[in-house]
Amino acid sequence: MPTKKATTIPTLVAAHGKQLLESWLGLQKDSSLVASGAVDTATLHNYSERFLSEFHKALASGRLDAIGGADWAGVREFLSDFSRGMAQHGLTPSQIATFVFSLKQPLFALLSHEFKSDAQRLSEELWQATLLIDSLGLYTSEAFQKSREEVIIRQQEEMLELSTPVVELWEGIVAVPLIGTLDSERTQVVMESLLQHIVTTGAEIAIIDITGVPTVDTLVAQHLIKTVAAARLMGADCIISGIRPQIAQTIVHLGVELSVTSKATMADALQLALRRIGKTVVDRKTPQAASPAE
Amino acid sequence: MDVEKQATLAVKSAEDIVRIRREVRSWAVESKFSLVDQTKIVTAASEIARNTLDYGGGGQLALEKVRQGERRGLRLTFSDQGPGIPDIQRALTDGYTSGSGLGLGLSGSKRLCNEFYLESKPGVGTTVTLIRWK
């Protein structure tokens, strides 16, 4: 049942702030935050003090049921920073949330001391306090999750960049080693950067190496076929290299026709490419030995 | 046929397909499949998983390590509650696609496995069962 009477939690926290901080810190001395070595007592003291001061400010607004509102922005910001910092120290979400949950005991102690003789009022206040602390505790978990997701998204973007280096092997020959899963998004990036390189270098031959692609199914094959066709339109011939025996057999069973020159290794592909542009690789000794005889 | 080990995987997103490939590969390695057989079953799983996602609107995979007498193998059952396949014969024809692929996924996977069963009812869903023996 929601209480009609204004809650006294804000006034209590304001009046007994120092006492609250002290008993809270006392409790946290043995908490896993300190035990894990992620924070020392001084830092914990600092964190607790900052949290209580923000908490106090937000409480003054009287909106105990809306921690998503503007009044609680300070608390939310602190908790986000806090969970991000703690996450970097390798703490789990439950250890981080326990920081907030552990405030319950001293806060409840304050309340029960205040409403010793009014059981009805005490239970109402306790309920309010529980709801509030729970939602703040859960917020730390959300913040933790969010910071993890940010890391994942950043890594994904980095991988997208990493996985598509187009390299110039010789004048007129570019190569792109494909690595990992070829989902649509990545293939798109590969295709674009390969075509771009063909334009800027004026390459006649593009080698696509799939040694690092673990599975070639029909979708991957289709991406390859499209890339080859697009490169051809730009005036470059493609050679696919790095087709391992098991991949070759699988492609045959699938019934896919890769109507493009392919070679088992990148070295073979380079040799073929050099030949096509009219270059040959010769042993350094051979011409020297040959010249006096002529 | 005895089932020695079993797991269920969701087929709800493109990431799930990547996970399925990895999982099927590790099961195939565990079952001591040869490198070629590993690649075949992983590729077939990738095909059917993508069909389940793209045409069936997502579903699930029941992955099982099975034994029949002395034979051991992997059984993969993909099921969805999608629109179903109206003409199974046609869907299994090389080069036919109702989407934008190469039209080789179903027929190709059939060739990559030892046993292949396709059940589908329009409006009810589709179940594809693949078995690759060691």
HADDOCK unambig.tbl for C-alpha pairs under 7 A between the chains (distance, minus, plus):
assign (segid A and resid 215 and name CA) (segid B and resid 43 and name CA) 6.16 0.50 0.50
assign (segid A and resid 216 and name CA) (segid B and resid 43 and name CA) 6.82 0.50 0.50
assign (segid A and resid 217 and name CA) (segid B and resid 43 and name CA) 5.52 0.50 0.50
assign (segid A and resid 217 and name CA) (segid B and resid 46 and name CA) 6.92 0.50 0.50
assign (segid A and resid 217 and name CA) (segid B and resid 47 and name CA) 6.48 0.50 0.50
assign (segid A and resid 218 and name CA) (segid B and resid 102 and name CA) 6.70 0.50 0.50
assign (segid A and resid 218 and name CA) (segid B and resid 104 and name CA) 6.77 0.50 0.50
assign (segid A and resid 218 and name CA) (segid B and resid 105 and name CA) 6.29 0.50 0.50
assign (segid A and resid 219 and name CA) (segid B and resid 101 and name CA) 6.97 0.50 0.50
assign (segid A and resid 222 and name CA) (segid B and resid 102 and name CA) 6.73 0.50 0.50
assign (segid A and resid 246 and name CA) (segid B and resid 35 and name CA) 6.62 0.50 0.50
assign (segid A and resid 246 and name CA) (segid B and resid 36 and name CA) 4.61 0.50 0.50
assign (segid A and resid 246 and name CA) (segid B and resid 39 and name CA) 6.40 0.50 0.50
assign (segid A and resid 247 and name CA) (segid B and resid 39 and name CA) 6.91 0.50 0.50
assign (segid A and resid 250 and name CA) (segid B and resid 39 and name CA) 6.97 0.50 0.50
assign (segid A and resid 250 and name CA) (segid B and resid 40 and name CA) 5.70 0.50 0.50
assign (segid A and resid 253 and name CA) (segid B and resid 108 and name CA) 6.19 0.50 0.50
assign (segid A and resid 253 and name CA) (segid B and resid 111 and name CA) 5.82 0.50 0.50
assign (segid A and resid 253 and name CA) (segid B and resid 112 and name CA) 6.08 0.50 0.50
assign (segid A and resid 254 and name CA) (segid B and resid 104 and name CA) 6.58 0.50 0.50
assign (segid A and resid 254 and name CA) (segid B and resid 108 and name CA) 3.82 0.50 0.50
assign (segid A and resid 254 and name CA) (segid B and resid 109 and name CA) 6.45 0.50 0.50
assign (segid A and resid 254 and name CA) (segid B and resid 111 and name CA) 6.72 0.50 0.50
assign (segid A and resid 254 and name CA) (segid B and resid 112 and name CA) 6.93 0.50 0.50
assign (segid A and resid 255 and name CA) (segid B and resid 104 and name CA) 6.76 0.50 0.50
assign (segid A and resid 255 and name CA) (segid B and resid 108 and name CA) 6.05 0.50 0.50
